[in-house]
Amino acid sequence: MEAVIFARVSSREQEEGYSLDAQISNLRGYSKAHNLNVIKEFVIVESSTRGDRKKFYEMIKFVQSQRKKIAIVCDKVDRLQRTFNEMGVISELLDQDKIELHFRGDNSVITRDSNSNEKMMWQARILFASSYVNAISDNVKRSQKEMMKKGVWGHQAPIGYLNVRDESGRPTIIIDPKNGPPIKKLFEMYSAGIYGGMDILKESRRLHLLSKHGKNLGKQAIFNVLSNPFYCGKMYWKGSLYSHNYERLISTELFEKCQEVMHSKHHHKVRKYRHVFQKMLVCKKCDHIVTTDVKIKNGKTYKYLFCPHCGARVNENEGLNIVKRVLNRLKEIPQAFYQSLISRLEKELNNEHKLERLERSRLERQLMELDVKSNRLLDVYLTGDIIQDIYQKKTNEIELERQKLREELGQYDSVFTDRLIDIKSLISLVSNAFLLFEISNFDEKRLILNSLFSKLEMEGKSLIFSISKPVEILFKQAFLKNGDPNGTRTRVYTLRGCCPNRLDDRVNLHLFV
């Protein structure tokens, strides 16, 4: 009888050293001993429980194409199948007397004429194989859950991270020096709430952010990144969040801000004309978002801020000119004031940092005490003074307390440096606001406005901009220090509206400067 040899290992079994060569050698010897003429060998690495088993069905298709009856020779039943998924096609070929199943290791041959006991044993071996697969699956799930509790991610790291091995050879995850900074930049950009999907996509291309396969990310892939809590220290698995032990790319606050923007009611759309004040202004009278409008007259394009409910209309370019005048006033604050302020703040933060160092020391001592407690508990357990259930319960309690302390300890990392950087960045922005606004592109202009002004409103034909609280404090301190008691009063600027031929059509821009 003609025969085909079917030898299989899964990738996991191959890693554990299950030999394909040994299977082939044994099956060739079996075929020769039973006078079977091998016409083809199928030697594959393929899971018998996952995927569509392309190689298996390739073998079945080959057998079906033969005119004569074919013996399928395998080492054991579980090499051919570990579930009943393929039972239909195999039983059909057996009933048609197209095949015989030879299982060398099980010392079994299944034909159309096999008795009920032989067929029952065949099916029982499939059942045992299926039970083994389920047991492995349960062990994997338990192992994964335990890994999650310990803060270990056992899968491929997301974009922006790399799977590597540490000095001891254990697998770990580190920030990708190439893709990590661009992803952090996208989070920071998106959290501003003024960028749409296409803006983020263009920025990712500009930053050369690539997938694991070296390809550009699509819009949906980028939003998947912005929705992944892994970057702020959390792992999502089986409907639950777990804290991981790897370095965080962004803060929790930044991630949550991005989620708020993503799930807000305002959806960003790509427009032909882009407006600096787009979706930044609110109508004070009706509390609606001020829309933008474009008019083309005599070949020239005019951009307006327009409230469809109140009918008020303001020329955007003239509004920008007033903003420039306001930002120009920021240069009046002397540099010596900024330097003195930074020096004072550094001293204050240093004093605060002393308290943080003391708190860090306290938490580190508590962690050391937990280690001692854990070792003592192990000694008591090994001497047989406590049973395993009590030991496991106490060990879990210690581990939970240890994890809580580590999370608290992580909150003090780089706090001093980050706060000082934030303060210096704000002062640098305020002192150079006019120049930055002049040379900035469209998106950067929006970021400057968003950073320096806390509220932008339109009341009739007036624009009312409220300076953000930190900038307001800087103004007060600077002008009072220089003996200008009027430095912080509200000043009103006037500008012509959209109809210059009407003398009464003027727009007031109120700014706290």
C-alpha positions in Angstrom: 0.0 0.0 0.0 1.2 3.5 -0.8 1.7 5.8 2.2 2.5 9.3 3.3 4.4 10.2 6.4 3.1 13.0 8.6 5.6 14.3 11.3 4.7 17.4 13.3 5.9 19.5 16.2 4.6 22.8 17.4 6.9 25.7 17.8 6.7 25.3 21.6 7.6 21.6 21.4 10.4 22.4 19.0 11.9 24.8 21.6 11.7 22.0 24.2 13.7 19.6 22.0 11.0 17.3 20.5 12.8 15.8 17.6 11.4 15.8 14.1 14.4 13.7 12.9 13.5 11.0 15.4 9.9 10.9 14.2 11.0 10.6 10.6 13.5 7.9 11.3 11.0 5.8 13.3 8.2 6.3 10.7 10.4 5.3 7.8 11.4 2.1 9.7 7.8 1.4 10.5 6.7 1.8 6.9 9.5 -0.5 5.7 8.6 -3.1 8.2 4.9 -3.0 7.2 5.6 -3.0 3.5 4.3 0.5 3.0 5.6 2.4 0.0 6.2 6.1 1.1 5.3 8.4 -1.8 5.6 11.7 0.2 6.6 13.0 3.5 5.0 16.0 5.3 7.4 17.4 7.9 6.0 20.5 9.5 6.1 22.9 12.5 2.5 23.7 13.1 0.1 24.0 16.1 -2.7 21.4 16.1 -5.0 23.7 18.1 -4.5 27.2 16.6 -4.9 28.7 13.2 -6.4 27.0 10.1 -3.7 24.2 9.9 -2.6 24.9 6.3 0.0 22.1 6.2 -2.4 19.5 7.6 -5.1 20.3 5.0 -2.3 20.4 2.3 -1.7 16.7 3.3 -5.4 15.9 3.2 -5.7 17.5 -0.2 -2.8 15.4 -1.5 -4.3 12.2 -0.2 -7.7 13.0 -1.8 -6.0 13.5 -5.2 -4.6 10.0 -5.2 -6.5 7.2 -7.0 -5.4 4.5 -4.6 -6.0 4.0 -0.9 -3.3 5.8 1.2 -1.9 5.0 4.6 -1.3 8.0 6.7 1.6 7.1 9.0 2.1 9.1 12.2 4.1 8.6 15.4 1.1 9.0 17.7 -2.5 10.2 17.6 -1.6 13.7 19.0 0.8 14.2 16.1 -2.1 14.1 13.7 -4.7 15.9 15.8 -5.3 17.1 19.4 -8.9 18.2 19.0 -12.0 16.8 17.3 -12.0 19.8 14.8 -10.6 17.6 12.0 -12.7 14.5 12.8 -15.2 15.3 10.1 -12.8 15.2 7.1 -10.9 12.2 8.5 -14.0 10.2 9.2 -15.3 10.9 5.7 -12.1 9.6 4.1 -12.2 6.5 6.3 -15.8 5.8 5.4 -14.9 6.2 1.7 -12.0 3.7 2.2 -9.6 6.3 0.9 -7.2 6.2 3.9 -5.9 4.1 6.8 -4.4 5.7 9.9 -1.2 4.1 11.3 -0.1 5.3 14.7 3.3 3.7 15.3 3.8 4.8 18.9 0.3 3.8 19.9 0.5 0.5 18.1 -2.8 1.2 16.4 -4.3 1.0 12.9 -7.7 2.6 12.1 -9.5 1.5 9.0 -13.1 1.6 7.7 -13.5 -1.9 9.1 -12.1 -1.2 12.6 -14.3 -2.4 15.4 -16.0 -0.1 17.9 -13.4 -0.8 20.6 -10.5 0.3 18.3 -12.4 3.4 17.2 -13.2 4.2 20.8 -9.5 4.0 21.8 -8.6 6.2 18.9 -11.2 8.8 20.0 -10.1 8.4 23.6 -6.5 9.3 22.7 -7.8 12.4 20.9 -9.7 13.2 24.1 -6.6 12.7 26.2 -4.6 15.0 23.8 -7.3 17.6 24.0 -7.3 17.4 27.8 -3.5 17.9 27.8 -3.9 21.0 25.6 -6.5 22.4 27.9 -4.3 21.8 30.9 -1.4 23.6 29.2 -3.7 26.5 28.4 -4.9 26.7 32.1 -1.2 26.7 33.2 -0.4 29.4 30.8 -3.4 31.5 31.9 -2.4 31.1 35.6 1.2 31.9 34.8 0.1 35.0 32.8 -2.1 36.2 35.7 0.7 35.7 38.2 3.1 37.6 35.9 0.6 40.5 35.6 0.3 40.6 39.4 4.1 40.9 39.6 4.2 43.6 37.0 5.7 41.5 34.2 4.5 41.8 30.6 5.1 38.5 28.8 4.2 39.6 25.3 5.6 41.8 22.6 6.2 45.3 23.9 4.1 48.1 22.3 5.7 50.6 19.9 8.1 52.8 21.8 9.4 49.9 23.8 11.9 47.1 23.1 11.9 43.5 24.3 15.5 42.8 25.5 17.4 40.7 28.1 19.0 42.1 31.2 22.5 41.4 32.4 21.3 38.1 34.0 19.7 37.0 30.7 16.1 37.5 31.9 13.7 39.1 29.5 12.7 42.7 30.2 11.4 45.8 28.5 13.1 49.1 27.9 12.2 52.4 26.2 13.1 52.4 22.5 15.5 55.3 22.1 14.3 55.8 18.5 10.5 55.5 18.8 10.1 56.4 22.5 10.6 60.2 22.2 8.3 60.6 19.1 5.5 58.8 20.9 5.9 61.0 24.0 5.8 64.0 21.7 2.5 62.8 20.2 0.9 62.4 23.6 2.0 65.9 24.6 0.7 67.3 21.3 -2.7 65.5 21.4 -3.3 66.4 25.1 -3.5 70.1 24.1 -6.9 69.4 22.6 -6.4 71.4 19.5 -5.1 68.8 17.0 -7.1 66.4 14.9 -6.3 63.0 13.6 -4.6 64.2 10.4 -2.4 66.6 12.4 -1.2 63.8 14.6 -0.6 61.6 11.6 1.4 64.3 9.8 3.5 64.8 13.0 4.2 61.1 13.3 5.5 61.1 9.7 7.6 64.1 10.4 9.1 62.4 13.5 9.7 59.2 11.5 7.7 57.1 13.8 7.6 53.5 12.4 5.9 50.2 13.3 7.8 47.1 14.5 8.0 46.1 10.8 9.5 49.5 9.8 6.4 50.9 8.2 4.6 54.2 8.7 1.7 54.0 11.2 -1.8 54.6 10.0 -4.3 56.9 11.7 -6.0 54.1 13.6 -2.7 52.6 14.8 -1.7 56.0 16.2 -5.0 56.3 18.1 -4.4 52.8 19.4 -1.0 54.0 20.8 -2.7 57.1 22.4 -5.2 54.7 24.0 -2.7 52.2 25.4 -2.1 52.7 29.2 1.2 50.8 29.0 3.0 54.1 28.4 1.9 55.5 31.8 2.7 52.3 33.8 -0.4 50.1 33.4 -1.0 46.9 31.5 -4.4 45.9 30.2 -5.1 42.2 30.3 -8.4 40.2 30.4 -10.5 43.3 31.2 -8.3 44.4 34.1 -5.4 46.9 34.6 -2.1 45.9 36.3 0.9 48.1 37.2 4.1 47.1 35.4 7.7 47.4 36.6 9.1 49.0 33.5 10.1 52.6 32.9 7.2 54.9 32.2 7.2 56.9 29.0 4.6 59.5 30.1 2.8 60.5 33.3 -0.6 59.2 34.3 -1.9 62.8 34.2 -0.8 63.2 30.6 -2.4 59.9 29.5 -5.7 60.8 31.2 -5.7 64.2 29.6 -5.4 62.5 26.2 -8.3 60.2 27.0 -10.5 63.2 27.9 -9.6 64.8 24.6 -10.2 61.6 22.7 -13.7 61.0 24.2 -14.8 64.6 24.1 -17.8 65.6 22.0 -15.8 67.8 19.7 -14.5 65.8 16.6 -11.6 67.3 14.7 -12.1 67.6 10.9 -9.7 68.5 8.2 -10.5 71.8 6.6 -9.2 73.6 3.6 -8.7 76.8 5.6 -7.2 76.6 9.1 -7.9 79.2 11.7 -5.6 80.1 14.6 -8.6 80.6 17.0 -10.6 77.6 15.7 -12.5 75.9 18.6 -10.7 78.0 21.1 -13.3 80.8 21.5 -16.6 80.6 23.3 -19.5 83.0 22.9 -20.0 84.6 26.3 -23.7 85.3 25.7 -24.9 81.9 24.5 -22.0 79.7 25.7 -21.5 78.1 22.2 -18.2 77.4 20.4 -17.4 80.3 18.0 -17.1 78.9 14.5 -14.9 80.2 11.7 -15.9 81.5 8.4 -14.1 82.4 5.1 -15.1 85.0 2.6 -13.4 85.6 -0.8 -13.7 89.1 -2.2 -11.9 90.4 -5.2 -9.6 87.4 -5.2 -8.6 88.0 -1.5 -9.3 85.6 1.3 -10.7 86.9 4.6 -11.0 84.8 7.7 -13.6 85.6 10.4 -14.6 84.4 13.8 -18.4 84.0 13.7 -21.1 83.1 16.2 -24.0 81.6 14.3 -26.3 82.2 17.3 -25.5 85.8 18.0 -24.3 86.9 14.5 -21.2 88.6 15.7 -18.2 88.6 13.3 -14.6 89.5 14.0 -11.7 89.6 11.5 -9.2 87.0 12.6 -6.1 88.7 11.2 -6.9 92.0 13.0 -7.4 90.0 16.2 -4.0 88.4 15.7 -2.4 91.9 15.4 -3.8 92.8 18.8 -2.5 89.6 20.3 0.9 90.5 19.0 0.7 93.9 20.8 -0.2 92.2 24.0 2.6 89.6 23.7 5.0 92.5 22.9 4.3 93.9 26.4 5.7 90.8 28.0 9.2 92.1 27.0 8.8 94.9 29.4 9.4 92.6 32.3 13.2 92.9 33.0 15.3 89.8 32.7 16.8 90.5 36.1 13.4 89.8 37.6 13.2 86.4 35.9 16.7 85.5 37.1 15.9 86.5 40.7 12.6 84.6 40.6 14.2 81.4 39.3 16.9 81.7 42.0 14.3 82.0 44.8 12.2 79.2 43.4 15.2 76.9 43.3 15.9 77.5 47.0 12.2 76.9 47.9 12.1 73.7 45.8 15.3 72.5 47.4 13.8 72.9 50.8 10.7 71.0 49.6 13.0 68.3 48.1 14.6 67.7 51.5 11.2 66.6 52.8 10.8 64.4 49.7 14.2 62.8 50.4 13.1 62.1 54.0 9.9 60.5 52.7 11.9 58.4 50.2 14.2 57.2 53.0 11.1 56.3 55.1 9.6 54.2 52.3 12.9 52.5 51.5 13.3 51.5 55.2 9.8 50.1 55.1 10.7 48.0 52.0 13.7 46.7 53.8 11.6 45.8 56.8 9.2 43.9 54.5 12.2 41.9 53.1 13.3 40.9 56.6 9.7 40.0 57.5 9.4 37.9 54.3 12.7 36.0 55.2 11.5 35.4 58.7 8.2 34.1 57.4 10.0 31.7 55.1 12.2 30.4 58.0 9.1 29.7 60.1 7.4 27.9 57.2 10.5 25.7 56.5 10.6 24.7 60.2 7.0 23.5 59.9 5.6 25.9 62.5 2.9 27.2 60.0 1.0 25.4 57.3 1.3 26.3 53.6 -2.1 28.1 53.3 -1.1 30.6 56.1 2.3 31.0 54.6 0.9 31.8 51.1 -1.7 34.2 52.6 0.9 36.1 54.6 3.3 36.2 51.6 0.6 37.7 49.4 -0.1 40.3 52.0 3.5 41.3 52.2 3.8 41.4 48.3 0.7 43.7 48.1 2.2 46.0 50.7 5.5 46.0 48.9 3.9 46.9 45.6 2.0 49.8 47.3 5.3 51.1 48.8 7.0 50.8 45.4 4.3 52.8 43.7 4.5 55.5 46.4 8.3 55.6 46.0 7.9 56.0 42.2 6.0 59.2 42.8 9.1 60.9 44.2 11.3 60.1 41.2 12.5 63.3 39.5 9.8 65.4 41.2 12.2 68.3 41.9 13.8 68.3 38.5 10.4 68.1 36.7 8.9 71.0 38.7 12.0 73.2 38.1 11.9 72.4 34.4 8.2 73.3 34.2 8.8 76.7 35.9 11.8 77.6 33.7 9.8 76.6 30.6 6.9 78.9 31.6 9.3 81.8 32.3 11.1 81.2 29.0 7.7 81.2 27.2 6.5 84.4 28.8 9.7 86.3 28.3 10.0 85.3 24.6 6.3 85.0 23.7 6.3 87.8 21.1 9.3 86.5 19.2 8.1 82.9 19.4 4.7 83.9 18.1 6.2 85.8 15.2 8.4 82.9 14.0 6.0 80.0 14.9 4.0 78.0 12.5 0.2 77.6 12.7 0.1 74.8 15.3 2.8 76.4 17.5 0.8 79.7 17.5 -2.2 77.8 18.8 -0.1 76.2 21.5 1.2 79.6 22.7 -2.3 81.0 22.9 -3.5 77.9 24.7 -0.6 78.1 27.2 -0.7 81.9 28.0 -4.5 82.4 28.1 -6.9 80.5 30.3 -10.1 81.7 28.7 -10.9 83.1 25.3 -14.4 84.6 24.9 -16.3 86.6 22.3 -19.0 89.0 23.6 -20.8 90.7 20.7 -18.1 92.3 18.7 -15.5 92.2 21.6 -12.9 89.5 22.2 -12.1 88.9 25.9 -8.9 87.1 26.7 -8.1 86.1 30.3 -4.4 85.6 31.1 -3.6 82.3 32.8 -3.1 82.4 36.5 0.7 81.7 36.5 1.3 84.4 33.9 -0.9 86.8 35.9 1.2 86.3 39.0 4.4 86.9 37.1 2.9 90.3 35.9 1.9 91.3 39.3 5.2 90.5 40.9 7.2 92.1 38.1 5.3 95.4 37.9 4.9 95.9 41.7 8.6 95.2 42.1 9.3 97.9 39.6 7.0 100.4 41.2 4.2 100.3 38.6 0.9 100.0 40.5 -1.1 100.2 37.3 0.8 97.5 35.6 -1.9 94.9 36.2 -5.0 96.8 35.3 -7.2 95.8 32.4 -6.5 97.7 29.3 -8.8 97.9 26.2 -7.6 97.9 22.6 -9.9 98.8 19.7 -9.7 97.6 16.2 -11.7 97.9 13.0 -14.2 95.2 12.3 -15.2 93.5 9.1 -16.8 96.5 7.5 -14.3 99.4 7.5 -16.8 101.7 5.8 -19.0 101.7 8.9 -17.6 104.1 11.6 -19.5 102.3 14.4 -18.3 98.9 13.5 -15.4 98.5 15.9 -14.3 95.5 18.0 -12.9 95.8 21.5 -10.3 93.3 22.7 -10.1 93.2 26.5 -6.9 91.8 27.9 -5.5 91.5 31.4 -2.0 92.7 31.0 
